[in-house]
Amino acid sequence: GPPFTYRYGFSFLLYVSGFITTEVAGTSAIFLYISWHQRDYKKREFKEKNCS
């Protein structure tokens, strides 16, 4: 047989978990950005409606 054997199980698992984590972080950052802008827009709209 071969002089040594190597299994990529943990390495592959670490790679997949890292990839999924970055995807979740990116998606949540986009949703956070959108929600902050929606909140600011609603605040601005509320101020303009009540001040004029």
C-alpha positions in Angstrom: 0.0 0.0 0.0 0.9 3.6 0.0 3.6 4.8 2.5 1.0 7.1 4.2 -2.7 7.9 4.0 -4.3 11.2 4.6 -8.0 12.1 5.0 -9.3 15.5 4.3 -12.4 15.2 6.6 -11.7 17.9 9.1 -10.0 20.2 6.6 -13.0 20.0 4.3 -15.4 20.5 7.2 -13.5 23.6 8.3 -13.5 25.0 4.8 -17.3 24.4 4.4 -18.1 25.9 7.8 -16.0 29.0 7.0 -17.6 29.4 3.6 -21.1 29.2 5.1 -20.1 31.6 7.9 -18.9 34.2 5.4 -22.1 33.8 3.3 -24.3 34.3 6.4 -22.3 37.3 7.5 -22.5 38.9 4.1 -26.3 38.3 3.8 -26.9 39.7 7.3 -24.8 42.8 6.6 -27.0 43.5 3.5 -30.2 43.1 5.5 -28.8 45.3 8.3 -27.9 48.0 5.8 -31.3 47.9 4.2 -33.1 48.0 7.6 -31.0 51.0 8.8 -31.8 52.9 5.6 -35.5 52.1 5.9 -35.5 53.2 9.5 -33.8 56.5 8.6 -36.2 57.1 5.8 -39.2 56.5 8.0 -37.7 58.9 10.7 -37.1 61.6 8.0 -40.6 61.1 6.6 -42.2 61.4 10.1 -40.3 64.6 10.8 -41.2 66.2 7.5 -44.9 65.3 8.0 -45.0 66.7 11.5 -42.9 69.8 11.0 -44.7 71.3 8.0 
